Amino acid sequence: MKIGLLIFCFLFLPTQEAIAQERVSPNQTVARKIEPGKTDVFSISLNDGDYFNVSIGYKGKINFFLLNPNGTIARRLVGTSDEGIPSFPFAAEGAGSYSFKIENPGDQSATYELAIGEAIALNERLKPQPWSDPYPSKRIQTLRNQIGAGQTITESFWKQVAAEGTPLAEPYGSDGKYQLVTFLWRSAHDTRNVFVRGSFLGVGPPADYAMHQIPNSDVWYLTLKLPSGARFTYQLSPNDPLTFAAVAVILGSVTLAACYIPSRRATRVDPMVALRYE
């Protein structure tokens, strides 16, 4: 008798209602009507670094949440009224199943339209773009041609650079007013970008100081036209978050004299030695 009563009570214990999750994908739009007190949940699988835009159009009261795989809130929109179409970019910080949670906290039905843009992978976002030097360095062009012809071993180039010091300086024009200054970085690990940060900044946007990789090589470089005799400090920042706020790896102080050969000898910074401090 007691056993039967226990089983009976167990069968009729109240249970918490589970919210079904609907799978969605990038480049998908979902438009729904949501009744008061109801919740819709959509899940999406993302790889680490996937980037896309999201918009949530609504009419009425809704609460919107973008949840990380561990359930924590990554983005939120609460207390809406009337109508609107807010949008925002999002980059996945880790692979997993992310969720869009939409609630109706009001006492009247509401409508929403969730639009998920195209997902751009991390490698695609940070892939080096085709580059044409506005001020070509003869030494870099020679190296580029050598590597393009299949001679991809750069050891002799780096040995010569270590002996001369960096940045490299070459004459520009016939009046001696300017020089071409080439900053170098040798990538020993996974390198997605390298920025040159220096006291000469300010004549262009930050992207103008992004170094460029010679394809199929460990050589990153940036050539700038600077006045002969210019004095500046500079820093090289690999895998920079594009804000110029990352901790610098190399700090050099350079004086470019009118005679570029002595100036190079006076600024010996070995990029191969500097790599040991990365």
FIMAR-448866 format. One line per field, with one value per residue: residue number from 1; residue in three letters; x, y, z of N, C-alpha, C in turn. Coordinates in pm, whole numbers, plus 32768, in hexadecimal, padded with zeros to 4 digits. Each point is the difference from the previous one (the first is absolute). Layout:
seq = (NUM:...)
type = (ALA:...)
n.xx = (X:...)
n.yy = (Y:...)
n.zz = (Z:...)
ca.xx = (X:...)
ca.yy = (Y:...)
ca.zz = (Z:...)
c.xx = (X:...)
c.yy = (Y:...)
c.zz = (Z:...)
***
This chain:
seq = (1:2:3:4:5:6:7:8:9:10:11:12:13:14:15:16:17:18:19:20:21:22:23:24:25:26:27:28:29:30:31:32:33:34:35:36:37:38:39:40:41:42:43:44:45:46:47:48:49:50:51:52:53:54:55:56:57:58:59:60:61:62:63:64:65:66:67:68:69:70:71:72:73:74:75:76:77:78:79:80:81:82:83:84:85:86:87:88:89:90:91:92:93:94:95:96:97:98:99:100:101:102:103:104:105:106:107:108:109:110:111:112:113:114:115:116:117:118:119:120:121:122:123:124:125:126:127:128:129:130:131:132:133:134:135:136:137:138:139:140:141:142:143:144:145:146:147:148:149:150:151:152:153:154:155:156:157:158:159:160:161:162:163:164:165:166:167:168:169:170:171:172:173:174:175:176:177:178:179:180:181:182:183:184:185:186:187:188:189:190:191:192:193:194:195:196:197:198:199:200:201:202:203:204:205:206:207:208:209:210:211:212:213:214:215:216:217:218:219:220:221:222:223:224:225:226:227:228:229:230:231:232:233:234:235:236:237:238:239:240:241:242:243:244:245:246:247:248:249:250:251:252:253:254:255:256:257:258:259:260:261:262:263:264:265:266:267:268:269:270:271:272:273:274:275:276:277:278)
type = (MET:LYS:ILE:GLY:LEU:LEU:ILE:PHE:CYS:PHE:LEU:PHE:LEU:PRO:THR:GLN:GLU:ALA:ILE:ALA:GLN:GLU:ARG:VAL:SER:PRO:ASN:GLN:THR:VAL:ALA:ARG:LYS:ILE:GLU:PRO:GLY:LYS:THR:ASP:VAL:PHE:SER:ILE:SER:LEU:ASN:ASP:GLY:ASP:TYR:PHE:ASN:VAL:SER:ILE:GLY:TYR:LYS:GLY:LYS:ILE:ASN:PHE:PHE:LEU:LEU:ASN:PRO:ASN:GLY:THR:ILE:ALA:ARG:ARG:LEU:VAL:GLY:THR:SER:ASP:GLU:GLY:ILE:PRO:SER:PHE:PRO:PHE:ALA:ALA:GLU:GLY:ALA:GLY:SER:TYR:SER:PHE:LYS:ILE:GLU:ASN:PRO:GLY:ASP:GLN:SER:ALA:THR:TYR:GLU:LEU:ALA:ILE:GLY:GLU:ALA:ILE:ALA:LEU:ASN:GLU:ARG:LEU:LYS:PRO:GLN:PRO:TRP:SER:ASP:PRO:TYR:PRO:SER:LYS:ARG:ILE:GLN:THR:LEU:ARG:ASN:GLN:ILE:GLY:ALA:GLY:GLN:THR:ILE:THR:GLU:SER:PHE:TRP:LYS:GLN:VAL:ALA:ALA:GLU:GLY:THR:PRO:LEU:ALA:GLU:PRO:TYR:GLY:SER:ASP:GLY:LYS:TYR:GLN:LEU:VAL:THR:PHE:LEU:TRP:ARG:SER:ALA:HIS:ASP:THR:ARG:ASN:VAL:PHE:VAL:ARG:GLY:SER:PHE:LEU:GLY:VAL:GLY:PRO:PRO:ALA:ASP:TYR:ALA:MET:HIS:GLN:ILE:PRO:ASN:SER:ASP:VAL:TRP:TYR:LEU:THR:LEU:LYS:LEU:PRO:SER:GLY:ALA:ARG:PHE:THR:TYR:GLN:LEU:SER:PRO:ASN:ASP:PRO:LEU:THR:PHE:ALA:ALA:VAL:ALA:VAL:ILE:LEU:GLY:SER:VAL:THR:LEU:ALA:ALA:CYS:TYR:ILE:PRO:SER:ARG:ARG:ALA:THR:ARG:VAL:ASP:PRO:MET:VAL:ALA:LEU:ARG:TYR:GLU)
n.xx = (8053:8067:802B:7F82:7FF5:8078:7FE0:7F89:803B:8059:7F9E:7FCB:8086:7FF8:8007:807D:7FB7:802F:8058:7FB7:8073:7FF1:8033:805C:8012:807D:7FEA:7FC8:7F81:7FDB:7F82:7FDD:7F8E:800E:7FC0:7FAE:8073:8006:804E:8048:803A:8068:8035:807F:8039:8064:805D:806F:7FD8:7F99:7FEE:7F96:7FA1:7FC2:7F84:7FBC:7FAD:7FB8:7F89:8002:7FDE:8086:8038:8075:802F:8081:7FFA:8069:8059:803D:7FAE:8077:7FDD:7FFE:7F7F:7FC5:7F7C:7FE5:7F81:7FF1:7FDB:7F88:805E:8054:8077:8025:807E:8050:8085:8026:8064:7FFB:7FFE:8021:801D:7F89:7F9A:7FEB:7FC0:7F8F:7FEB:7F80:7FE2:7F84:8030:7FC1:7F91:804A:7FCE:8073:8043:804F:8070:8032:805F:8036:8069:804D:8027:805C:8048:8041:8020:7F80:7FDB:8060:7FC6:8083:7FEA:7FE1:8082:7FFA:8084:7FD4:8059:8013:8024:8074:8027:7F8E:8005:8083:7FE7:7F9F:8050:8061:7FAC:7FD4:8086:7FD8:8054:7FBD:807C:7FE4:8045:802E:7F81:7FD3:8061:7FE2:7F7F:8021:804C:7F9B:7F9F:7F9A:7FA9:7FE2:8066:7FB7:8056:7FC0:7FF6:8012:7FA1:7FF6:7F89:7FF0:7FD9:8015:7FA7:8040:7F8F:803F:7FB9:8042:7F9F:7FFF:7F8E:7F88:801B:7F9D:8043:803F:7FFE:801F:8029:7FF2:8062:8013:7FAE:7F93:804B:7FC7:7F9C:7FD8:7FA3:8026:7FFA:7FAD:804D:804B:7FC5:807E:7FA7:7FDE:8000:806B:7FFC:7FF5:7FC9:8034:7FEF:803D:7FCC:8076:7FFA:8066:803E:7F92:7FCB:7FFE:7F9D:8016:7F8E:801D:7F83:8028:7FA8:800B:7FB2:805A:8028:8075:7FBD:802A:8034:805E:803A:800C:805E:7FFD:806F:7FD2:8076:7FB4:807F:8037:806B:7FB8:8079:8039:7F8D:800E:807E:7FC4:7FB0:8059:7F95:8026:7FAC:806B:8054:7FBE:7FFD:8075:7FDC:7FD3)
n.yy = (7F87:8003:7F8F:7FD4:8030:7FCC:7F94:8003:8020:7FA3:7FB7:8037:7FF1:8080:8011:8030:8057:7FA7:805B:7FDE:7FD5:8065:7FAE:805D:8044:801F:807D:8003:800E:801E:7FFA:802D:7FCB:804C:7FA2:8048:8014:8003:7F98:803A:7F8B:803B:7F92:8028:7FAE:8029:8022:7FE8:807B:7FAE:804D:803F:8035:8034:7FF2:8048:7FF1:805F:7FD2:8053:7FC4:8002:7F93:802D:7F83:801D:7F7B:8002:7FA7:8049:8045:8036:807A:7FFA:8005:8075:7FF4:8055:7FED:7FBC:805E:800B:8036:7FA9:801F:7FE8:801F:7F97:8014:7F85:7FE5:7F82:7FFD:7FA9:7F84:7FEC:7FE0:806B:8056:800E:804B:7FEC:8060:7FE3:806C:8026:8048:8023:7FC7:7FCF:8045:7FAA:8035:7F88:8057:7F91:804D:8015:7F87:8052:7F9B:7FDF:7F90:8002:8023:7FAE:7FD0:7FFA:807F:7FF7:800E:8080:7FFC:8067:7FCF:7FC0:7FA5:8027:8006:803A:804F:800C:800E:8054:8032:7FFE:802A:805E:7FFB:7FF2:8067:7FAB:7FD3:803B:7F95:8002:8019:7FAA:7FB2:8028:7FEF:7F8D:7FF2:802C:7FBD:8017:804D:7FC6:8040:803C:8034:8074:7FFD:806D:8039:7F81:8032:7F8F:7FA2:7F89:7FF4:7F8B:7FED:7FAA:7F91:7FAB:7FC4:7FDF:8042:7FDC:8044:804C:8051:8069:804F:806C:8012:807E:8052:7FBB:7FBB:8001:7FCD:7F9A:7FB3:7FBC:7FE4:8080:7FD5:7FBA:7FA3:7FD9:7F8B:7FE1:7FDF:7F97:805F:8014:8047:8054:8060:8077:803A:8062:806A:8014:8075:801E:7FBE:7FBD:802B:7F81:7FDC:7F7E:7FBB:7F80:7FF4:7F80:7FCF:8079:8024:8040:8009:7FCB:7FA8:7FA5:7FA9:8058:7FD1:8059:803E:8052:803D:804C:801C:8039:7FEB:806B:7FD2:7FB0:7FEE:8072:8034:7FAC:8022:8075:7FB7:7FB8:7FD2:7F92:7FF4:7FB6:805B:8065:7FA0:7FF9:807F:7FBA)
n.zz = (8000:8056:7FC7:7FF7:807A:801C:7FBB:8039:8074:7FE4:7FD2:806B:8014:8020:7F7E:7FF2:7FC0:7FA9:7FDE:7F98:7FD1:7FAF:7FA7:8000:7F90:7FE2:7FDF:8076:7FDC:807B:7FD1:8079:802A:806B:8044:8050:8042:7F7C:7FE4:7FA2:7FE3:7FC6:7FD1:8006:7FAB:804E:7FA9:803F:8020:7FEE:7F97:8036:7FB5:8068:7FD3:8058:7F9A:803A:8022:8066:8072:7FFA:802E:7FDA:7FF7:7FF3:8008:8050:7FD2:805C:7FB0:8007:8024:7F7B:7FDD:801A:7FF2:8061:8026:7F8F:7FAD:7FD2:7FB1:7FC8:7FCB:807D:7FE5:7FF9:8000:7FE1:8057:7FD7:8083:7FA4:7FDC:7FC9:804E:7FB6:804D:7FBA:8069:7FDE:8057:8024:8040:7F91:7FF2:7F94:7F95:7FD4:7FA8:7FC5:7FD1:8012:7FDE:7FD2:8002:7F98:8024:802F:7FD1:8070:7FC2:7FDD:807A:8029:7F93:7FE8:7FE8:7F7F:7FEE:7FE2:800A:8048:8059:7F8D:8058:7FCA:807D:8024:7F95:8016:8083:7FE2:7FA1:805B:805F:7FAC:7FEF:8080:800B:804D:7FFA:8073:8022:7F83:7FE0:805C:7FD1:7F84:801C:803E:7F96:7FB7:803E:804F:7FC1:7F8D:7FCC:7FA2:7FA8:8000:7F7E:7FBB:804D:8029:7FDE:7FBA:8054:7FCA:8061:8008:8043:8051:7FE8:804D:7FBE:8082:8018:8027:7F92:8032:804E:7FCF:806A:7FB9:807A:7FDE:8023:7F8E:8050:7FB5:7FA0:803F:7FD3:806F:7FA3:7FF4:807E:7FB5:8036:7F9B:7FEF:7FE4:7FA3:8049:805F:804C:7F90:8066:7FB6:8015:7F8A:8042:7FC6:8038:803D:7FB5:8060:7FDC:8072:8029:804D:8007:7FEC:8009:7FD6:8014:7FAA:7FCF:8067:7FB6:807F:7FDF:804D:7FA8:8053:7FF1:7F94:7FA0:8043:7F9B:8011:7F9B:7FD1:7FA2:7FED:7FCA:8040:7FB2:7FCE:802E:7FD3:7F9A:7FFA:8012:7FB6:8039:7FC6:803C:7F95:7FE0:8035:7FC6:7FA5:803D:7FF0:7F97)
ca.xx = (7FAD:8059:804D:7FA8:7FE9:807A:8008:7F97:802D:8071:7FCF:7FB5:804F:8004:807E:8018:7FEE:807A:7FED:803F:8059:7FFD:8082:8008:8082:801F:7FB1:7F76:7FA5:7F8E:7F99:7F9E:7FA9:8019:7F95:802E:8035:8041:808F:8036:8091:803E:808E:8053:8087:8065:808D:8048:8021:7F98:7FCF:7F8A:7FA7:7F7D:7F9B:7F86:7F91:7F94:7F8B:7FD0:8063:804D:8088:8055:8083:805B:8041:8077:7FE9:7FF2:7F86:8010:7FC9:8061:7FBC:7F76:7FA9:7F8D:7FA8:7FD9:7F75:7FE7:8044:8089:8053:808D:805C:8085:805A:8024:806B:7FFE:807A:8002:7FA2:7F95:7F75:7FCF:7F6D:7FB2:7F8C:7FA2:7F92:7F97:7FDF:7F8B:7F7C:7FC9:8057:8065:803E:808F:8045:808D:804D:808B:804D:8064:806F:8085:805F:8073:806A:7FD5:8003:8088:8053:8043:7FC8:8066:8041:805D:8048:8004:808E:8043:808C:8044:802A:7F8A:7FD5:805C:7FDD:7F7E:8013:8047:7FA1:7F9E:803C:800D:806F:7FB8:8056:8021:8068:806A:7FC9:7FFA:8089:802E:7FB6:8039:8082:7FF0:7FA6:7F7F:7FC2:8053:7FF1:802D:7FEA:7F88:800D:8088:8023:8029:7FA4:7FB5:8034:7FA1:8020:7FB8:7FF8:7FFB:7FD9:800C:7F9A:8029:7F87:7F8A:7FF8:7F90:801D:8069:7FF0:806D:7FD1:8072:7FE7:7FE7:7F76:7FAC:7FEF:7FA2:7FB6:8051:8019:8077:8076:7FFB:8069:7FCD:8051:8022:7FC3:8055:807D:7FF5:8025:7F9C:8048:7FB7:805A:7FCA:8056:8011:8069:8087:801E:7F8E:8015:7F82:8000:7F9E:7FE6:7FBF:7F9B:7FC5:7F79:7FC6:7F6E:7FDF:7FE1:807F:800B:8043:8088:805F:8068:8082:8004:807D:800F:804C:801C:8022:8056:7FFC:804C:7FB1:804F:8020:7F89:7FDD:8062:7FEC:7F7F:8003:7F9B:7FF8:7F7A:8005:8017:7F89:7F98:800C:7FB8:7F72)
ca.yy = (8079:8073:8004:8034:808D:8048:8002:805A:8089:801C:8012:807D:8074:8067:8007:8081:7FF7:801A:8055:7FC2:8057:7FED:801A:8064:8005:8083:8026:7FD4:805D:7FC0:8061:7FBA:8042:7FC3:8021:802A:7F99:7F94:800E:7FB6:7FF0:7FD0:7FE2:8008:7FCA:805C:7FE3:806A:8072:801F:808A:801B:8068:7FD4:8068:7FCD:805C:7FDC:8054:7FD8:7FEA:7F84:7FFC:7FB2:7FDC:7FA7:7FB7:7FB0:7F70:7FE0:803B:808B:805F:8048:807B:8002:806F:7FEA:8071:8044:8026:8031:7FAE:8026:7F99:800F:7F9C:8004:7F96:7FA1:7FA3:7F92:7FEC:7F71:7FB0:7FC4:801D:807E:8003:807A:7FEC:806F:7FF5:8066:8019:8054:7FC1:7FFB:7FBB:8052:7FBD:801C:7FC8:7FEA:7FF1:7FD9:8017:7F9D:7FEC:8009:7FB8:804E:7FFE:8052:808B:802F:7FD7:8073:802E:8020:807D:803E:8066:8086:8025:7F7D:7FF1:7FA8:7F85:7FAD:7FCF:7F94:7F8D:7FD1:7FB8:7F83:7FA4:7FDE:7FA0:7F7F:7FFF:802F:8004:808E:8008:805C:8087:8027:8011:8082:8065:8003:8042:808D:8042:802A:7FEA:8016:8086:800B:8089:8014:807C:8030:8077:7FD9:8030:7F92:7F77:7F93:7FBA:7F81:7FB7:7F70:7FA3:7F73:7FB3:7F7B:7FBD:8023:8091:802D:8089:8046:8090:8059:8070:8058:808E:803E:7FE9:8075:802F:7FA8:7FA9:7F93:7F96:8023:7FD0:7F6E:7FC0:7FA4:7F87:7FCB:7F7A:7F88:8020:802E:808C:806A:807F:807A:8068:8087:806E:805C:8064:7FE1:8041:7FF8:7FBB:7FC6:7F7F:7FA6:7F80:7F9D:7FBA:7F91:7FD4:8074:8004:8070:8076:803C:8004:7F87:8011:7FFA:7F9B:803C:8091:802F:8091:8006:8080:7FED:806C:8010:7F8F:7F94:7F8C:800B:7FF8:7F73:7FC0:8032:7FD1:7F70:7FB6:7F7E:7FCA:7F74:8003:8036:7F99:7FB2:8046:8008)
ca.zz = (8000:8005:7F82:7F99:8018:7FDB:7F6E:7FD3:8019:7FA7:7F79:7FF4:802A:7F97:7FB5:7FC0:7F6F:7FB4:7F8A:7F8B:7FB5:7F6F:7FC6:7F95:7FBE:7FC7:7F89:8013:8042:8041:8027:8052:8060:8083:805B:8086:8058:7FB6:7FE2:7F8D:8007:7F86:8015:7F88:8015:7FCD:8018:8045:7FAD:7F9B:800F:7FAF:8030:802D:8019:803C:7FF0:805B:8018:8083:8069:7FFF:8037:7FA5:8038:7FB8:806C:7FE4:8014:808E:8033:8028:7FA0:7FAF:7FD8:8031:7FE1:8058:8018:7F85:7FEC:7F78:7F9C:7FDF:7FBF:8027:7FCA:803D:7FD4:8069:7FE1:805F:804F:801C:7FB1:804E:7FDD:8036:7FFF:7FFF:8056:7FEF:805F:8000:808D:8008:8008:7F7A:7FA2:7FBC:7F8D:7FF0:7F8C:801F:7F84:801A:7F87:7FD6:805E:7FC3:8054:802E:7F9A:7F8F:802B:8012:7F8F:7FC4:7F82:7F9A:8023:7FA2:804C:7FC6:7FF9:7FFE:8027:7FA1:8045:8016:7F7E:7FDB:8051:7FD4:7F81:8020:803E:7F99:7FA3:8042:8061:8077:8076:8017:8067:7FDA:800B:808C:8030:7FD1:804D:8087:7FFA:7FE0:805C:7FCB:7F7E:7F8B:7FC6:7F76:7FCE:7FAE:7FB3:7FE4:804E:8086:8067:803A:7FFB:8015:807D:7FFF:807F:7FE6:806B:7FD7:8048:802C:802E:7FB3:7FFB:7FAC:7FD7:804A:7FF0:8026:8051:8010:8014:7F7E:7FDB:7FFB:7F76:7FBD:805D:8038:7F9E:7FB2:8046:8009:7FB1:7F9A:7FF8:7F7D:7FFE:800B:8043:808A:7FFB:8005:7FED:7FDE:7FD0:8007:7FD2:806F:7FE5:802B:807E:805C:807F:802D:8046:7FC2:803F:7FAA:804F:7FB3:8027:8042:7FF2:7FA7:804F:8026:8091:802E:8032:7F91:800D:7FE3:8009:7FC5:7FEC:7F84:7FC1:7F73:7FD1:7F6F:7FCB:8039:802B:808F:8055:8010:8059:8088:8035:7FEF:8048:7FBD:8012:802A:8091:803F:8006:807B:8069:7FDB)
c.xx = (8056:804D:7FAC:7FE7:8079:800B:7F9C:8029:8070:7FCF:7FBD:804A:8001:808A:800A:7FF9:8083:7FDF:804B:8056:7FFB:8088:7FF5:808E:801D:7FB2:7F71:7FB1:7F88:7FA0:7F91:7FA7:8012:7F97:8037:802F:804B:8094:8023:8097:8031:8094:8049:808C:8066:808B:8041:8024:7F9C:7FC4:7F87:7FB1:7F78:7FA5:7F84:7F94:7F8B:7F8F:7FC1:8072:8043:807F:8051:8087:804C:8056:807B:7FE2:7FEE:7F86:800C:7FD1:8071:7FC9:7F72:7FB9:7F80:7FAE:7FD8:7F6C:7FF3:8045:808B:8048:8091:8054:8088:8057:8021:806E:8003:8087:8003:7F96:7F94:7F78:7FD2:7F67:7FCB:7F81:7FA7:7F88:7F99:7FD5:7F7D:7F7E:7FB9:8063:805F:8034:8094:8033:8095:804A:8093:804D:8061:806F:8084:8064:8077:806D:7FDC:8008:808D:805E:8041:7FC2:8070:8037:805E:8042:7FF8:8090:8052:8092:8042:8027:7F8A:7FCE:8058:7FDF:7F7A:800C:8044:7FA0:7F96:8033:8018:8071:7FCD:8055:8035:8073:806C:7FD1:8002:808C:8036:7FBC:803A:8085:7FF2:7FAF:7F80:7FD3:8063:7FE5:803C:7FE5:7F82:800D:8091:8029:8026:7FA2:7FB8:804E:7F8C:802E:7FA9:800C:7FEA:7FD6:800D:7F9F:8034:7F89:7F8C:7FEC:7F93:8012:8074:7FED:8080:7FC2:8075:7FD8:7FE9:7F6F:7FB2:7FEA:7FA0:7FB8:8057:8022:807B:8080:7FFA:806E:7FC1:805F:801D:7FCC:8068:8086:7FE4:801D:7F83:804B:7F9D:8067:7FB8:8064:8004:806F:8089:801E:7F8E:8026:7F79:801B:7F98:7FF7:7FBE:7FA4:7FC0:7F79:7FBA:7F68:7FCF:7FD9:807E:800E:8048:808B:8063:806D:808A:7FF5:8086:7FFF:8062:8016:802B:8051:7FF7:804E:7FC7:8054:802A:7F84:7FD7:805F:7FE9:7F81:7FF5:7F97:7FE9:7F75:8000:801B:7F82:7F92:8006:7FB3:7F6A:7FA9)
c.yy = (807E:8010:803C:8093:8054:800C:8063:8092:8029:801F:8088:8078:8068:8004:8088:7FEE:8024:8053:7FC2:8067:7FDC:8025:8068:8002:808F:8016:7FCF:806B:7FB4:806D:7FB6:8061:7FB7:8032:8028:7F8A:7F90:8022:7FAB:7FFC:7FC3:7FE9:8001:7FCE:805C:7FCB:8077:806F:801F:808A:8014:8072:7FC5:8079:7FBE:806E:7FD4:8065:7FCF:7FEC:7F79:8015:7FA5:7FE8:7FAB:7FBE:7FB4:7F6C:7FD9:8040:8090:805D:8049:8086:7FFB:807E:7FEA:8080:804B:8026:8038:7FA4:8037:7F8D:8016:7F90:8010:7F93:7FA4:7FA5:7F94:7FF3:7F6F:7FB9:7FC7:8027:807D:8004:808F:7FE5:807C:7FE7:806E:8017:804E:7FB2:7FFF:7FBA:8064:7FB1:8026:7FC1:7FFA:7FE4:7FE8:800F:7F8E:7FF8:8001:7FC2:8059:8006:805A:8094:8038:7FD6:807B:8023:801B:808C:802E:8074:8089:8033:7F7F:8009:7F9E:7F7C:7FA4:7FC8:7F8E:7F80:7FC6:7FAE:7F7A:7F98:7FD5:7F9B:7F78:7FF6:8039:8001:808E:8013:8065:8091:802D:8010:8088:8070:800C:8049:8096:804B:802B:8080:8018:808B:8001:808E:8006:8087:802B:8076:7FE0:802C:7F8E:7F7E:7F9E:7FB1:7F83:7FBC:7F6C:7FB3:7F73:7FAC:7F74:7FAF:802A:8098:802A:8091:8034:8095:8047:8076:805B:8091:8049:7FED:8083:8035:7FA8:7FAB:7F8F:7F93:801D:7FCB:7F6B:7FC6:7F9A:7F89:7FDE:7F71:7F90:801E:8028:8096:8059:8085:8073:8069:8086:8064:8068:8065:7FCE:8050:7FFC:7FB1:7FCB:7F84:7FA8:7F7F:7FA4:7FAA:7F92:7FD7:806D:7FFF:8078:807E:804E:800D:7F86:801F:7FED:7F9A:803D:8097:802E:8096:8014:8092:7FE5:8078:800A:7F92:7F81:7F8A:800C:7FF2:7F70:7FBC:802B:7FCB:7F6A:7FBF:7F7E:7FC6:7F6F:7FF5:8030:7F98:7FB1:803F:800A:7FC1)
c.zz = (8000:7F7F:7F91:800F:7FD8:7F68:7FC8:8010:7FA1:7F73:7FEE:8039:7F91:7FBF:7FBC:7F68:7FB9:7F85:7F8C:7FB6:7F6C:7FC6:7F91:7FCA:7FD4:7F7F:800A:804A:8036:802C:8049:804B:8085:8063:8089:8055:7FBB:7FE4:7F87:800C:7F7E:801C:7F7B:8022:7FBE:801E:8046:7F9E:7F93:801E:7FA6:803F:8021:800B:8038:7FF2:8057:7FFA:8081:8062:7FEF:8051:7FA5:8042:7F9C:806A:7FCD:8015:8092:8041:802E:7F8F:7FB8:7FD1:8037:7FD0:804F:800A:7F83:8004:7F73:7F9B:7FE4:7FBB:8028:7FC2:8042:7FC3:8074:7FCC:806C:8045:802E:7FAE:805C:7FCD:804A:7FF2:7FF8:8050:7FF9:805A:7FE5:8091:8012:800D:7F7A:7FA4:7FBD:7F88:7FFC:7F80:8021:7F7E:8022:7F7D:7FE0:8066:7FB5:805F:8023:7F97:7F8A:8024:8004:7F8F:7FC1:7F79:7F9B:8018:7F93:8048:7FBC:7FF2:8004:802C:7F9F:8042:8018:7F7C:7FD1:804D:7FD6:7F7F:8018:8039:7F9B:7F9C:8041:8063:8085:807F:8011:8063:7FDE:8009:8091:803C:7FD7:804D:808C:8002:7FEB:8068:7FBC:8047:7F8E:7FCA:7F74:7FD0:7FAA:7FBA:7FF2:8056:8090:806F:8048:7FF6:800C:807A:8006:8086:7FE1:807C:7FC8:8052:801F:802F:7FA6:8007:7F9F:7FD3:8054:7FE3:802C:804B:8018:8010:7F7D:7FD5:7FFD:7F74:7FB3:8065:8032:7F9B:7FAB:803E:801C:7FA7:7FA2:7FF5:7F6F:7FFB:8003:8041:8090:800B:8000:7FF7:7FED:7FD9:8001:7FC6:806F:7FDF:802F:807F:8064:807D:802F:8054:7FBD:8050:7F9A:8057:7FAC:803A:8051:7FED:7FB0:804D:8023:8096:8038:8033:7F8F:801E:7FEB:800C:7FC9:7FF3:7F8F:7FD8:7F71:7FD1:7F68:7FBB:803D:8030:8091:8058:8014:8061:8091:8040:7FED:805D:7FB4:8015:802A:8095:8047:800E:8082:8073:7FE3:806A)
***
